[in-house]
Amino acid sequence: MRKYRILSVLVLFACAVFAFNMLFILFDKMHEVDAAQKSVKNYKERMSAPVDALDPNANSAMAVTSGELIIPKLEVDCSIRSDTVNAYDAVYHYPQSAAYGQPGECGILGHRTTYSGLFTNIGNLEPGDKVIIKDLILKKVYTYEVTSNGDDIRWDYKSNPIKFSLEGEPRLLLVTCYPPGEKSAAYIVHCKLISTSSF
């Protein structure tokens, strides 16, 4: 009889240790979930407001020409505006995105088929091709390098508006319509900053 009592005590002790370990693991996981939720909240706070990717006129901004976009391979050399994409020899800088050369994603929108069609041949860009932005206010030249082209086509941009990251390495997103001449999707070329100089 005494043998069964000892065995019962050992089983109860083992169950208590197991339950304590499970509570400890659960408590630890709750902290991990809490930390992950805070991280997501912080990430969302560091993202731009949603933008209508292909209709910047929906966002009001003062007319400013603050830069120049140069894409040597496409023979593009034009001004960068912050009020409209519907101007000849000009592209549009989303004011909700990062500034040129700054941490996060700088968004530039251009037409393929209208208003000079500066992004007509954007599909010809390949990883390693250069994209240059001259900041006319800070007198800086930012040289970017294409990292991907044709991999980011957002068919749901109307129901899931683009948000630009406002942290991390400086990146450039060249945005246009897809297919050419239509607004079915937002076509995005990704670039990374490789050098900064003054002029």
PETA-V142317 format. One record per residue. RES is the residue in three letters. SS is DSSP state (hx for helix, st for strand, lp for the rest). PHI is phi in degrees with one decimal (NA if undefined). PSI is psi in radians with two decimals (none if undefined). Layout:
BEGIN
res=RES ss=SS phi=PHI psi=PSI
res=RES ss=SS phi=PHI psi=PSI
END
This chain:
BEGIN
res=MET ss=lp phi=NA psi=-0.71
res=ARG ss=hx phi=-63.3 psi=-0.60
res=LYS ss=hx phi=-60.9 psi=-0.70
res=TYR ss=hx phi=-70.4 psi=-0.59
res=ARG ss=hx phi=-65.5 psi=-0.78
res=ILE ss=hx phi=-62.5 psi=-0.75
res=LEU ss=hx phi=-62.8 psi=-0.72
res=SER ss=hx phi=-62.7 psi=-0.74
res=VAL ss=hx phi=-63.6 psi=-0.74
res=LEU ss=hx phi=-63.9 psi=-0.73
res=VAL ss=hx phi=-63.7 psi=-0.78
res=LEU ss=hx phi=-62.2 psi=-0.71
res=PHE ss=hx phi=-63.3 psi=-0.76
res=ALA ss=hx phi=-62.8 psi=-0.73
res=CYS ss=hx phi=-63.8 psi=-0.71
res=ALA ss=hx phi=-64.6 psi=-0.76
res=VAL ss=hx phi=-63.2 psi=-0.76
res=PHE ss=hx phi=-61.5 psi=-0.81
res=ALA ss=hx phi=-62.0 psi=-0.72
res=PHE ss=hx phi=-62.6 psi=-0.76
res=ASN ss=hx phi=-62.7 psi=-0.73
res=MET ss=hx phi=-63.8 psi=-0.72
res=LEU ss=hx phi=-63.2 psi=-0.72
res=PHE ss=hx phi=-62.5 psi=-0.78
res=ILE ss=hx phi=-63.6 psi=-0.76
res=LEU ss=hx phi=-61.5 psi=-0.77
res=PHE ss=hx phi=-61.1 psi=-0.76
res=ASP ss=hx phi=-63.4 psi=-0.76
res=LYS ss=hx phi=-65.5 psi=-0.63
res=MET ss=hx phi=-62.3 psi=-0.67
res=HIS ss=hx phi=-65.5 psi=-0.69
res=GLU ss=hx phi=-63.8 psi=-0.75
res=VAL ss=hx phi=-63.6 psi=-0.76
res=ASP ss=hx phi=-61.1 psi=-0.76
res=ALA ss=hx phi=-64.9 psi=-0.69
res=ALA ss=hx phi=-65.3 psi=-0.72
res=GLN ss=hx phi=-63.8 psi=-0.70
res=LYS ss=hx phi=-64.9 psi=-0.68
res=SER ss=hx phi=-63.2 psi=-0.76
res=VAL ss=hx phi=-63.8 psi=-0.75
res=LYS ss=hx phi=-60.7 psi=-0.80
res=ASN ss=hx phi=-62.7 psi=-0.70
res=TYR ss=hx phi=-61.8 psi=-0.80
res=LYS ss=hx phi=-62.3 psi=-0.62
res=GLU ss=hx phi=-69.7 psi=-0.39
res=ARG ss=lp phi=-95.6 psi=0.14
res=MET ss=st phi=-97.6 psi=2.69
res=SER ss=lp phi=-71.0 psi=2.95
res=ALA ss=lp phi=-66.2 psi=2.67
res=PRO ss=lp phi=-62.5 psi=2.55
res=VAL ss=st phi=-126.2 psi=2.59
res=ASP ss=lp phi=-79.1 psi=1.79
res=ALA ss=lp phi=-52.9 psi=-0.70
res=LEU ss=lp phi=-108.5 psi=0.17
res=ASP ss=lp phi=-136.7 psi=1.27
res=PRO ss=hx phi=-65.5 psi=-0.31
res=ASN ss=hx phi=-64.9 psi=-0.25
res=ALA ss=hx phi=-72.6 psi=-0.27
res=ASN ss=lp phi=-108.7 psi=2.20
res=SER ss=lp phi=-84.9 psi=2.44
res=ALA ss=lp phi=-156.8 psi=2.72
res=MET ss=lp phi=-72.6 psi=2.54
res=ALA ss=lp phi=-70.2 psi=2.06
res=VAL ss=lp phi=-143.9 psi=2.29
res=THR ss=st phi=-105.5 psi=1.85
res=SER ss=st phi=-115.3 psi=-0.04
res=GLY ss=st phi=-156.7 psi=3.11
res=GLU ss=st phi=-135.5 psi=2.32
res=LEU ss=st phi=-105.3 psi=2.26
res=ILE ss=st phi=-128.1 psi=2.15
res=ILE ss=st phi=-123.3 psi=1.62
res=PRO ss=hx phi=-52.3 psi=-0.77
res=LYS ss=hx phi=-61.9 psi=-0.57
res=LEU ss=hx phi=-96.5 psi=0.02
res=GLU ss=lp phi=56.1 psi=0.69
res=VAL ss=st phi=-98.2 psi=2.26
res=ASP ss=st phi=-147.5 psi=1.80
res=CYS ss=st phi=-145.1 psi=2.96
res=SER ss=st phi=-84.3 psi=2.76
res=ILE ss=st phi=-111.9 psi=2.18
res=ARG ss=st phi=-113.1 psi=2.83
res=SER ss=lp phi=-119.7 psi=0.20
res=ASP ss=lp phi=-113.5 psi=-0.55
res=THR ss=lp phi=-160.0 psi=2.67
res=VAL ss=lp phi=-95.9 psi=-0.21
res=ASN ss=lp phi=-88.7 psi=1.10
res=ALA ss=lp phi=-141.7 psi=2.54
res=TYR ss=lp phi=-71.7 psi=2.51
res=ASP ss=lp phi=52.6 psi=0.72
res=ALA ss=st phi=-148.8 psi=2.62
res=VAL ss=st phi=-119.3 psi=3.04
res=TYR ss=st phi=-118.5 psi=2.31
res=HIS ss=st phi=-98.5 psi=2.09
res=TYR ss=lp phi=-64.5 psi=2.06
res=PRO ss=lp phi=-66.6 psi=-0.32
res=GLN ss=lp phi=-77.0 psi=-0.27
res=SER ss=lp phi=-89.1 psi=3.05
res=ALA ss=lp phi=-65.0 psi=2.67
res=ALA ss=lp phi=-71.6 psi=2.82
res=TYR ss=lp phi=-53.3 psi=2.32
res=GLY ss=lp phi=72.4 psi=0.00
res=GLN ss=lp phi=-94.6 psi=2.83
res=PRO ss=lp phi=-56.0 psi=2.45
res=GLY ss=st phi=103.8 psi=-2.85
res=GLU ss=st phi=-106.0 psi=2.06
res=CYS ss=st phi=-90.7 psi=2.15
res=GLY ss=st phi=-104.8 psi=2.25
res=ILE ss=st phi=-124.3 psi=2.22
res=LEU ss=st phi=-110.5 psi=2.36
res=GLY ss=lp phi=-141.4 psi=2.72
res=HIS ss=lp phi=-83.6 psi=2.65
res=ARG ss=lp phi=-95.0 psi=-0.65
res=THR ss=lp phi=-123.0 psi=-0.22
res=THR ss=lp phi=-124.4 psi=2.99
res=TYR ss=hx phi=43.6 psi=1.09
res=SER ss=hx phi=79.0 psi=-0.25
res=GLY ss=hx phi=50.2 psi=0.83
res=LEU ss=lp phi=-61.8 psi=-0.48
res=PHE ss=lp phi=-103.0 psi=0.41
res=THR ss=lp phi=-53.0 psi=-0.79
res=ASN ss=lp phi=-104.8 psi=0.45
res=ILE ss=hx phi=-59.9 psi=-0.48
res=GLY ss=hx phi=-65.4 psi=-0.26
res=ASN ss=hx phi=-81.7 psi=-0.20
res=LEU ss=lp phi=-67.1 psi=2.48
res=GLU ss=lp phi=-127.2 psi=2.71
res=PRO ss=lp phi=-51.9 psi=2.31
res=GLY ss=lp phi=102.9 psi=-0.36
res=ASP ss=lp phi=-67.0 psi=2.59
res=LYS ss=st phi=-94.2 psi=2.52
res=VAL ss=st phi=-132.6 psi=2.21
res=ILE ss=st phi=-117.7 psi=2.37
res=ILE ss=st phi=-121.0 psi=2.22
res=LYS ss=st phi=-100.7 psi=2.08
res=ASP ss=st phi=-86.4 psi=1.88
res=LEU ss=lp phi=-74.8 psi=-0.28
res=ILE ss=lp phi=-87.0 psi=-0.86
res=LEU ss=lp phi=-87.3 psi=-0.09
res=LYS ss=lp phi=57.8 psi=0.83
res=LYS ss=st phi=-121.5 psi=2.65
res=VAL ss=st phi=-117.2 psi=2.15
res=TYR ss=st phi=-110.1 psi=2.10
res=THR ss=st phi=-104.7 psi=2.15
res=TYR ss=st phi=-110.1 psi=2.82
res=GLU ss=st phi=-127.4 psi=2.32
res=VAL ss=st phi=-63.8 psi=2.28
res=THR ss=st phi=-108.8 psi=-0.50
res=SER ss=st phi=-156.8 psi=2.58
res=ASN ss=st phi=-146.6 psi=2.22
res=GLY ss=st phi=92.1 psi=-0.08
res=ASP ss=st phi=-91.4 psi=-0.25
res=ASP ss=st phi=-123.9 psi=1.57
res=ILE ss=st phi=-118.1 psi=2.00
res=ARG ss=st phi=-101.5 psi=1.70
res=TRP ss=lp phi=-72.4 psi=-0.37
res=ASP ss=lp phi=-102.0 psi=0.41
res=TYR ss=lp phi=-61.7 psi=-0.42
res=LYS ss=lp phi=-75.9 psi=-0.71
res=SER ss=lp phi=-88.3 psi=-0.34
res=ASN ss=lp phi=-131.0 psi=1.31
res=PRO ss=lp phi=-55.9 psi=2.59
res=ILE ss=st phi=-66.2 psi=2.41
res=LYS ss=lp phi=-122.2 psi=2.34
res=PHE ss=lp phi=-94.3 psi=2.32
res=SER ss=st phi=-68.6 psi=2.43
res=LEU ss=lp phi=-112.6 psi=0.47
res=GLU ss=lp phi=-149.6 psi=2.98
res=GLY ss=lp phi=91.2 psi=-2.98
res=GLU ss=lp phi=-60.4 psi=2.56
res=PRO ss=st phi=-65.4 psi=2.18
res=ARG ss=st phi=-129.0 psi=2.80
res=LEU ss=st phi=-126.0 psi=2.30
res=LEU ss=st phi=-115.2 psi=2.06
res=LEU ss=st phi=-94.5 psi=2.08
res=VAL ss=st phi=-114.9 psi=2.42
res=THR ss=st phi=-151.9 psi=-3.13
res=CYS ss=st phi=-84.4 psi=2.81
res=TYR ss=st phi=-152.2 psi=2.40
res=PRO ss=lp phi=-66.3 psi=2.92
res=PRO ss=lp phi=-51.4 psi=2.26
res=GLY ss=lp phi=87.6 psi=-0.09
res=GLU ss=lp phi=-123.4 psi=2.88
res=LYS ss=lp phi=-115.9 psi=0.70
res=SER ss=lp phi=-72.8 psi=-0.55
res=ALA ss=st phi=-150.0 psi=2.84
res=ALA ss=st phi=-100.1 psi=2.16
res=TYR ss=st phi=-100.8 psi=2.19
res=ILE ss=st phi=-125.6 psi=2.23
res=VAL ss=st phi=-100.6 psi=2.26
res=HIS ss=st phi=-100.4 psi=2.38
res=CYS ss=st phi=-135.8 psi=2.75
res=LYS ss=st phi=-124.3 psi=2.60
res=LEU ss=st phi=-73.4 psi=2.28
res=ILE ss=st phi=-117.6 psi=-0.35
res=SER ss=st phi=-160.5 psi=2.72
res=THR ss=st phi=-134.2 psi=2.37
res=SER ss=st phi=-144.7 psi=2.96
res=SER ss=st phi=-103.8 psi=2.78
res=PHE ss=lp phi=-137.4 psi=none
END
